[in-house]
Amino acid sequence: MSEMSSHTETRMGSERSFGIVFAIVFTIIAFFPMLGDGNPFWWSLAIASVFLALGLIRPSTLRPLNVVWFKFGLLLNRIISPIVIGLLFFVTVVPTGLIIRLMGGDLLKKKLDPNAQTYWIPVDKENAPQSSMRKQF
């Protein structure tokens, strides 16, 4: 399989935004048990406070965690994207093609007709728009 390269540059987010996002995530985790009449997770709230404080006061300390999180995201992208695209193909395109073939469809008009003089499709000039092929680009 050939090496594929991306033409788009992926940039890592700032440490400040990393700290704020993780503070929000741990805050949601902390208050999640309250949906079922439980007590909040205080340890999660403490972690959220640390992330928020570091993200706002000294974001440079979050750099190593931000790099690890970014590389983890790139790894997930390399694994999950082909799986999702493959599933979409095999769940939508393949069954559609099989159904069309079973019904005898020829959407691209590739079947040869030995009695045909030409395969040219005549155009009805009265109903065709006049500018349909002008200034294409």
N, C-alpha and C positions, 0 to 999 in steps of 0.2 A: 504494500500500500504506500502511496507516495506521501511525502511530508506536506501537510497543509499548513499554510500560514495565514494569519489574519491581517487584513489591511487596516484594521482599526486599532488604535492605540488604547489600551485600557489603563486608566490612571487610578492610583490608589487615593481614597478619600483622606481628608485631613484627620489628624489625631483628635482635634476638638470635636468634630462631628462623630467620630468613632466613640468617644467618651459619652457624648449626649445620647446617641442611639442605644448604646448598651445600658445606660442609666434608665432609659425608657423601657427597654426590654426587661430588665430586672425588676423594675417597678410593677410592670404588668404581671410578672411571675409572682411578685410578693402579694398582690391583691387578688390574684386568681382564686384562691380558696374561699374568698368572701362571697363568691357567687353561690356557693353551696352552704352558706351559713357557717363557714369555718373561720379560723383565725388566720390573719396574714402571716406570711413567711417573713419573719423579722430578719433572718440572715440575708434574704434576697434584697430587702430594703437597705440593709447596711452595704451590700455590694453596690447597689444602685447609687447610694450616696457617695461611695468612694469613686466610682466612675464619673459621676457628675462633677465632683470636686476636682479630680485630676483633669478632666476635660476642660473645665473652665479656668482653673488656676495654673496648672502646669501640664499642658497637653503633650509635651515632648516625652514625658515618662510613659505614655501609652504607645509610643512608636513600635516597640517590639511586638506587642499584642496586635496592633493594627497590621503589621507586616504578615504575621502568622495568619490572621483572619483573611487578609487579601489573598494570600497563596492558597488557603483552603477554599476560597470562593472560586479561584481559577481551576483548582483540581476538580471541584464539583461540576464546573462548566464543561470540562473535558469528558466527564463521565456521563452526566445527566443529559446533555444536549443530544448526543447521538441516540440515546435510548428513547427520548421523547420524539425525535424526528422519525426514528424507525417505527415506533408505535403508531404515529400518525399515518405513515405510509401504509403499513400493513393493516390498519384498521379502516382506513378510508379509501385509499387509491386502489389497492389490490381487490377488495370486494366489488368496488364499482366497475373495474375492468372485467372481472369475472362475470358479473351480471350482464354487462353489455355484450360480452362474447357469447354467453349462453343464449341470449335473446337474438343473436345473429346480427348485432349492430356493427356497422363499419363507419365510424365517425370520420375517419380520415379518407374515406373512399379509396382504399387501397386494393380492393378486389378487382381483378381483371375481368373485363367483359369482352369475350371474343367477338361479339357482334357489334361492338361500338366502333364507329368510324373515327371518333375523336373523344378525348376526355376534357375538352374545353367546356367550361361552364358559361353558357350565354348570359349576358347581362341585359336586363330590361332597362333600356336607356330612359324610358319615361318615368319610372319609379326610382331610379338610382339618383342620389344627390350629385349635383354637378361638381362639387368641390371635394368629393370623397377622397381623391388621390392627389390633390394638388397641395403643394407646400407641406410635405410630410414632416420635414425636419426644420 
